[in-house]
Amino acid sequence: MSDSQVAKQPRQIAYGAVYYRKSNPPRQDWERDYAVAAEDGMTAFRHWFMWSVIQPAPDRWEWDDFDAQFDLAERNGLETVIAELTKTAPEWVFKRLPHTRYQRRNGSAVESGMFDSSAIGGNPGVCLDNEDARELAGEFLTRLVTRYRDRASLTGYDVWNECNYEEDACYCDATADRFRQWLAAKYGGPEALGAAWGRHVTSFEDIVPPRGGYAYGDVLDWLEFRRDNAYRLMRWRIDLIRNLDPSNSIIAHGVAATLGHASSRGADDWRAANDVDLYGMTFVPARHGDEAWRQPLALDLTRSASRGKPFWHAELQGGPLWLQPQVVGRSRDDGRIASPDDIRYWNLTSFAHGASGLFYLRWRPLLNGPLFGAFGPYGMDGERTPRSAAVADMAEWVNAPARSELWEARPWQADVAIVVVPESQDLAYAQQLNASTGAGLANHWVSSAEYHDAASGAWRAFFDNGIRADFVHVDDLIDSGYKAVYLPYPLMLKDETVSTLRRWVEAGGRLISEACPGYFGQNGWVQPRQPGRALDELFGVREVDVEFVPDLLDQTTMSTPKGELRIGGNRQWYETTTGTALGTHDDGRTAVVENSSGNGQTLLLGSHPGIGYARHEDPASRDIFAWMVDWAGVSPQASTDDADIIVRLHRADGQLAVWVLNPTRSQREAVISVREDLSSGAVPRLHRGGDDAVRRIGPHEFVVTLPARDAVVFMIDAGDQ
């Protein structure tokens, strides 16, 4: 280590912020800002290394600003994350290679524009399906990695900032050629493609990307191709970087939008997390809302998609958001202003749900553009603020040596899981391109409204019951270890998905399914017999009638053994074969059926109660979701006598960490009960809270006193489970 370097900040948790986005913050403040960040417990900065900035001319490379960031990091003991931005192409590339500009559905080219969060043009880059553009981008990445791979502060490369793409691009000739190649690999010959699509096709050269939105085979294949193609290019970036630097981490982060935008924008967290060492998410309460369930939903989705890999809350709000359409009409307390109490609570919520690192969207706000003044905990001038004091307090707490045993514990697998089926969302998106969401949902992040509401509504109903729900991709279901799963809006199921569901149930699983399972099969073809492909045997029913009338079901319910359940979307009536009727629609015909299949059981619901709950949050319906879990033979891991309080359990070898969160703005006292087989009943060891924060009142019961917008965290000896 040279005299100009200091040891990296000791850290158990990566804790930092996005710092440099040309041309913010001003250069004259950098040295002071780094010193303040180190003093306040930051361990890392992430910077945008923008192609458009670094190569302003074909034969000119400008690295000085970025070299300075590494020098300052090494003098202050901070780590550096490189966020590569090949998505900002130099202006000369747009001019030299005009055919590489993204093309919209209407045939217009996408010109170079400004980022909303950087004072630099070149956004959204050029289409890397073009080999000449990809060659130039590859040269940029090669120079970037070889220049910085041996820097002492480097910890990794973020290879895709907020993994998603533009809904309306790209339709250029190179992408069309890629689509034809993809179709040839999938179908083999044009005759097979024509049979699948229901069209006369004599040559793949006749195929052009569909620019309409009907749920035919061409559109469904186009949606699947776009995801495959985007993640092929992500894999290209990863392989290029890994070949040049086998040591430092490959990182990416999405926007926790799989349920609403996997089809429209490729925001597929499972695909994004698959090939990286560490994944993460951007989640900003100001943009989505600050109801108690919103951040936990995003975290559970991201953690589930990471499949056991470490994940970060890669971009968290640390300051206000001004004048943006997502905040208009909402209260000051709904994430818009970001008080010190809010920042503390958002931190604790992320760690309670398993995040192993946390970064703010800004260390200090930008000074221009539509996001001026936004998100940074420090002042516009870089000075400390009450918000930055809350940040420093959290930085000290998470990396205190005493916290080491706490971070060894990881979240326990949840009580139940929501099954994610990509083709079901593709169908919903293709059918309802302009569908609106229910009241209170974040419209700008939801395109597949029916699918999104069914999946997120079911998760929220479990959450409101104090029941933990993960998400599990259908490809992972067989070996997932879940005893019970919920299948939302399963209208389109591929043959392999049907096979997976049947095998999982027959091996002993409990499947709770919404209506019309597999109504559409391969390439969007309706099955003439419902349910088809042996799903009738799985659920023990035949369809008697069906109605696709989502606009007419807003106030409709169906009966269950535990009362009236609000529904939504579509509804389906059944005649039982081997199944047993448990409930009816409002006309008295069968709507709820249980059945045995192999060693497992199914519960089929004749509509989409996830949609009903997402749009109405009906207390009676919430109780019926608890009954579903009870029907599946699942006992929640922990419970509380205060419905506003959130409890999460983490486990290490022989140890159980109990996180108790208070999202409200008043002090609460709650009784927390841990399931008997999970706890040995030992005396709690406090990690967060006052001296009297936890009082044991039984072998597995504790009274917890919780300050407003805070958490109490304690550890106990684990049971044998």
N, C-alpha and C positions, 0 to 999 in steps of 0.2 A: 504494500500500500504506500502510495506516495504521500509526501507531506501535504499535498493539496486535497487529499481524500480523508474522510472520516468513516468510521464503521457505519454500516446501515443501521437505521433505527431498529432496535429490538422489537420484534413483532410476532404475535401469535395469530393476529388477524390483520389482513391487509386493509389499511385504512387511509383513504386519500381522496383525490379529486381530479377531475379533468382541469388542466391548467392552461396550456398554451394552444390557442387557435388563432393563427395569423389573422389579424394583427393585435389581438388582445391576449393578455394584459400588456400595457406599454412596457417597452424594454427597460426604461429607467427604474421600474419597480421590481424587476425580477429578483435581484439579489436580496432585497428586503423581504419580499414575499416568501422566498424559499426559507429564509431564516425564521420567519414567523411560523411557517408551516411545520418546521422541525420542532420549534419550541412548543407548539400546540399539539404535538403527538402524531402528526401525519407521518405515514410511512412510505407513501408513494404518490407520484403524479402520473397521469396519463396525458399524452399530447397527441394532437392530430398532425401526422406527417403527410401533408397533402402533396400529391403529385403535381398539381397545378402551381404550387408555390415553389417547389424544389427544382423543377425543370421548366423555368419560364421561357426558354428557347431551346431548340433542338440540341445545341452544343453548349448550353450553359446550365450548370448545376449549382444551386445556392443552398448550402448546408449550415451557414453560420448561426442562424437562430436556433437550430436544433442541436448543433454542437454545444451551444451555450447552455441548453437545458440539461444535457448530460453533465457538463462541468459543474453546474450548480447543484445538481442532485448528488454528485460525488463529494462535493465540499460540505454538504449538509446531511449526508447519510440517508438520503431518500432513494427508493427504488424508482425505476422508470419503466412505464409500459408504452410501447410504440403502438399507436393506432394508425395502421396504414390506410390511406385514403386514395386508392386507385380510382375511386368513384369521383374524384375531382380531376378531370383531364386538363392539361394545359390548353390555353386558347389556340395555340398553333396546331394542335392535333385536330381540333374541330375544322380548321381551315384546310390543313393538308390532306386530311382523310374525311371528307364530308360524308361519304357513304357509311361511316362508322357511327354517326349520330343515331341515337335512339329514334325509332319511328313509332308514332302513335297509331291507334286503330284507324284513324281517318287519313293516314298516310303522311301527315305533317311530321317534320323533323324536330327533335328537341334540341334547341340551341343552348349554348353555355349560359348558365344563370348563377345567381348568388345563393349561397346557403342562407337559411334563416338563422344560423347560429355561428357564422363566421364571415369576416369581411373579405371573402375571397370568392372569385368566380370559378367556372369549370364544372359546376354541378348540373346534372347528375352524372357527369362523365360521358364516356362513349361505350358502345356495345362491344364487349370483349368476345362475342361470338365471331367477330371479324379477326382473322389471324394477324393482320397487320397491326391492329390496335392492341391485341393481346401481346404481341412481340414487344411493343413499346412499353406497355405496362409491366411486362416481365423484366425489362431492363431497369425500370425504376425500382422494382422490388429487389432485384439483385444488388443494385448499388446501395440501396437502403440497408439491407441485411449485412452485406460485407463491410459497410462502414461502421456499424454499431454493434455487431454481434459480440465483440470482445470487451465492450464497455462494462466497467465494474457494476454500474447501477442497473443495467438492463435486467428485467425479470421476465419479459415476454412480449409477444406481438398479438395485438387485437386485430384479427384478420377480417372482421366484418362488424361494422358499427351498426347496431340495431338491425339485425338480420331480417330484411324484407326488401321487396322491390316495388317499383311503380306498377300500379294496376293497369295502366294504359300503355305500357311499353315492355318488350320491344317487338315490332313487326317488320324489322329490316330483312333484307334478302339473306344475310348470313344466318339469322335466327330461323327463318323459314327453312333453309337448308338443314339446319340442325334438327328441326322438327321432323323433316322427312327421314333423316337418318334414324331418329329415335323410333319412328313408326315402323321403319323397315326392320329394326332390331326386335321390336315387339311382335310384329305380325308375320314377318318373313316375306310375304308376297302381297301384291296389291289385291288379289282376289280375297285373301283372308281379311285384309283391312276392310274391303267393301262389304263383306258379309257381316263383320262386327258393327260397322257403322250403318248398314242398311242403305248403302249407296253403290252405284256402279263406278268402280275405280279400275282403270286399266294400267296406270303407271303412278308411282309415287310422285313423279314430277308434276302431276295434275293437282297435288294437294297444296293448299295455301293455308296459313294459320286462320282459324275462324275468327271473324270480327263481330259476330253476334253473340247472343247469350242464352240460346236455348239448350236444354239439357239433353242433347243428343251426344252420340259417341264422340264426334269430332271435338266438341267443346270440352267434354270430360277428359279426353286424352290431352287436349291442349293444356288444361289446368295441371294435369299430372306432369306433363313434359316441362312446363315452366318451372315447377319445383325441382325436378330432376336436373334441369339445366343450370339453375342458379346454384345448386349445391355441388354440381360438377365443377363450376368455376370457383367455388369456395375451396373445393378439394385441390384444384390447380394452384391456388395461392398457398395453401397449407403445404403441399408437396414441395413447391419451389422454395419456400422459407425453410422447411425442415431439412431439405438437402443441403442448404447452405449453413444452417445453424441447428445442429442436433441437440443442443443443450438447453436453450431457453424455451419457456412455455409457449404454446399456441393457445390463444384465448379468443373468445367471441362473446358477444352478448346480443340478445334479442329484445323484444318488447312485450313478452308474456302475452302474445296475441294469437296463439294457436287456435283458440276456439272461435275467433271471429275473422281472422285474416290469413289462415294457412292457404285457403283456396284463392283468394283475390290477390294477395301480396306475398305469398310464399313465406309468411311468418310462422314457420313450422319449427317449434323449439326442439322437437326430437331430432329432426334432421340437422339443425344448426349445432346442437350439442354433440352430435355423434362423433365427429372427427377431431375435436379439440381436446386439450388437456383440462381446460377450465372454462366453464360457461357462466353466463350471468344475464341480468335483465336491466332494462331501463323501466322504472316505474315512478311516476310523478303524481302525487295526490292532486296537485293543482289541475292536472289535465283529466284525471279520471274521477275524482271525488274522493272524499276521506271517510266514507262510511266504514265501520269497523271491519267489514268483510273484504273490502276491495284489495288492500295490500296483501293480506294472507292468501287470497285466491291467486294473485300473481306469483307469490312466492311458492305456493304448493305446486302450481303448474310448472314453474321453472325448475324447482328441485326434482320433481317427478321426471321431467324431460331430461335432466342431467344424468339419470340412471346411476346414481351413486357417486358421480364425480363431484368434486368441490364446485360450488357456485358462488358468485358474488352478486350483491345488489350493486350492479356496475354503474348505475346512474340514479342517484336519489336527490330529491329536491332539498336545498338548504336555505332557500330564500323565496321571495314572493314571485308571482307571475302576473304581469300586467297586460291588459288590453287584448288578450287572446280570446278567440271565440269560445273555447272550452270553459272559460271561467265566468262568462257573462251570466248574470242572474243568480249566481250562487252566493252564499253567505261568506263573510270574511273568514269564518272558522272552517270552511270546507276546503282546506288546503291552500287557499289563495295567498295568505299572508305568511305562513310558516313561522310560527312563534318558536322560541327556544323549547317550550314544552312539547310542541309538535315534533321538532327535530329529534329530541330525546326519545319520544314514543316510537317514531318511525324506525329509528335505529334498533331499539329493543325488539320491535316486531320482526324485523328482518333476521336478527340473530336467533330469536325464538323459533323461527321457521327454518333454520339451518344454514343461513348465509355464512360463509367463511371469510367474507371480505365486504367492504362497503366503500364506494366512491360517490362523491357528489358530482352533479352535472357540471358545476363550475366551482372553482375555489373562490373566485370573485366574479361579479357579473360582467357581461359584455357591455361595451360602451356605445354600441351602435346596432342598427338592425331591429327587427320586430321583437327580439328577445332581449332588448336592452334591460339592464337592471335585474334580470331574472336569475333565480335559482342559487346564487352564491351565498354562503353563510357570512363571508367577509364583505366589507363595504365596497362601494363603487371605486373608492380610492385605495382599496386593499387594507384599510384599517380594521382592527378588531371591532366586533359588534356583540350585543347580547346573544345573537344566534351563534356566532363563532365561539363564544364561551361555552355554549351547550355542546358544540362539536368537540372542543378540547376536553371537556369533562368525559364525553363518551370515548374519545381516543385513549384517555388515561385508563378508563375502566376496562375496556376490552383487552388492552395489552398489559395490564398489571400481572406480574408473575403469579399472583394468587389465583388468577383465572385459568391457569393451565389445565387443571382437572376438568373444568367446565367445558373447554373446547375439545377435549377428548371425546365427549359424548356427542352422538349424532342423532338426528330425529328418528324416532321409531317408525316402522311402517304403519300406515294408518289403518283404521278399523275397516274401511271400505274404499273402493276405488271407482272413479268414473272412467269408463272405457272410451278412448279416443279412436275414432274410425275415420280416416281421411276421406274416403269416398262418400261417406254420408254428408260431410260438409261440402264437398264438391257439388253434389247434387243440389243441396239447399242453395248454394251460391248461384249455380247455373239457372235454377228455377226462379230465384227471387233476387235478381241483381239489384233491384231498387227497393227491397223490403226495408221497412223502418223497424226500429227496435222498440221495445217497450219503454214506458216512462221511466226516466231516471238512469237509463243506460248511456254509456259514452258512445254517442253515435259515430264519431269520427274514427273509432277503432272497431266498428262492427259492420261487416258486409253480409256475412252468412247469419242473418238475424235469428232465424228459427233454430238452427243448430246451436249457435252461441247461447241463446237463452235456455234451451233445453239442458245443455251441459252445465253452464254456470249456475242456472237456477237450482238444479239438483245439488250441486256442491254447496250452494248457499243454504239450502234447506237443512242439509246435514250440519253445516257450520252453526246454524242458529239453534240446533239441538245440542251443541257441544260435542258432536260426533266428527272425528277427523276423517277427511276424505282426501286421498291422493288421486292422481290421474295415472292411468296405465295405457300405453299404446297397445293396440290390439296385437301387434307383432310380438309383444313381450308377455302376453297374458298367460301362456301355458306354464311358464316357470316363475311367475310373479310372486307366488306365495299368498295371494289374497284369497280369503275365504268367500268373500261376497263382492260383487261388482254391479254397477248400475250402467245400463246401456242407453244413452240418450239419442233421440231422433235417428233411429237406425234404418232410415228408409232405403238407403242403397247399401248393399253388402256384396262384396265380391265373393266368389266361390271359396277362396282361401280363408276369408273372414268367417264365413258360415262354418267351415270345417273347424277353425280354431275355437269358435264359441261352443260348438257341439262337443269337441274333445275336452274342453275345460270343464264343462258341466258334467259330462259323464265321468270324469275323474274325481268328482266330489264338490265342484264349485256351486255357489248359489248365485244365479243370474236374475237380476231385476231388469226387465226390458220395457221400454216405452213402445208405443203402438207401431204397427206396420213394419215389423222387422223384415228386412230383405225384400220389401215391396218391389224395389228395382234391383235388377241383377247386373251382370256384366254389361258395361257400356250403356247403362241407363235403360235397359229393356225391362218393362213391367213383366212380372211373372204372372202367367195366366191363372195360376192357382195360388191362393193365398192362405197361409204362408206356404211358400214353395221350398224346394231343395231340402226336404226333410226337416225344415223348421217347424212344420206342423207337428211332427213327432216330438221335437224338442219341447214345444210349448203345450202340446196336447189339445190343439184347437184347430178348427177350420173357420175361415172368415165367413160371416153371414152378410155383412154390409160394411161400407166404408164411406166416409165423407172427408174431402179435402176442403174444409171451410174455415181456415184460421180466422177470418174476419168475423165469424159468427159465434165463436166459442169463448169470447172474452169473459162472460159471466156464467159459464157453464161448469157444472161439477159432475163427478161420478161417485157412486157410493163404494165404500170399502168396509171391512169389518171394524174399522176405527172411526168411521164417520165420512163426511163429504170432502172429496178431494178436488180442488180447483184444477181445471185442465186448460189446454191450449193447443194450437197447431191443428192437428187432424184428429179424427176419432174413428175407431174400428170396433165392430161388434163381432162376437165369437159364438160358435157352437162348440161345446167341449167334446173331445174324443176320449183321451185318457186323462185329461185335466179335470180339476175341480173348480167350479165357479165360486168366487169369493165376493164379487161385487158387480154392480150394474150401472149402465148409463141412466140418464134421467127418464128414459122411456121404459125402463125395467128390463132391457135386454142385456146379456152378459157382457161385462167390460173388464173384469179382473179374474185371472185364472192362474192357479198354481198347478205345477205338474212335476213329476219325478222323471228323471232321465239318467240311466246308469246309476252312479252313486251320488248324483247331484240333484238339484231342484231349480225350477224356474218360476218366476212370478211375472206374468205378462199384464201390462197396464194398457187399457184400450185408448189411450190418448197420450199427451205429452205434459205430464204434471210439472216437469222442470220448467217449461215455458210458463205455466200458470203461476208457479212460485216466483220466477224471475220478475214477473210483471205485477204481482199483487202482494207477495210476502204474507199470505194469509196464515194466521196462527193455527187454524184447524188443519190446514194442509201440512204445515211444519210438523205437527204431531204425527201425521200419517207417515211422513218420511222416517220418523223415529220407529214407528211400527214396522216399516219395511226392514230396517236393520235388525230389529228384534226377530222378525220372521226368518231372517237369514242366520239366526243363531249367534249374532255378534254382540258382545258387550263392550261399550266404550271404554277406552283406556283410563279415562279420568272424567270427573264430573264436578260441577260446582252448583251451589244453591243460588247464584246470581247469574242470570242469563246474559248479562253484559260482559262478564269476565271471560277471558280466553285462557285456556290451559293447554300447554304443549309439553310433551315428554321427550327427552333425549336419553340415550343409553350408551354407556361405555361398559367395559368389563366390570361387572359387579356393581355398577353405579347407575343411579337414575337421577337425571337433572329435571327438575320441575320448574317450568317457566309459567308464571302467572301474570297476565297482561291486563291492565285497566285502561281501555280506550276512552273512558269518560272523563269529564272535566270536574269530577268531584271525588273525594276520598271514598273508598269502598272497603268493606270487610266481608269476606266470603269464606265459606267452608269448602275446602278442596278435598275430594275423595279420590284416591288412586286405587285402581283395581287390585284386589288382594294378591293375585298371582304375580303382579309386577313389582311389588314392594315387600321388603322384608320387615318393614315397620320400624326402621332405625330412626334415631334422632336426627333431625335435619341440620345440615351445615349450610349456613347462609352465604350466598354470593352477591345478592343485591337486596337491599331493604334495611330499615332501621332495626335496632336491637330487638324490638318486640314485634317484628314484622310477621313472624311465623310462630304459631303456638300449636303443638301437637295435642289433639284431643282424643285420639284413638290410634290403634295400630296403623291405620292407613288413612287417617283423616287429620286435616290441619286447618286451623283458622288463620287466614292471611289478611293482613292490613295493607292496603294498596293505596299509595298516593295517587292523585289525579295524573293521567297521562304518563304513567310510569309502569314499572314491573317489579315484582319480587321473584327472585330466583334462588332456589335452594337444591341441595343434593341429598339423596338418601341412598341407603343400600338397596340394590335391586333384588327382586325375587328370582324364582327359578325359570320364569317364562323366557 
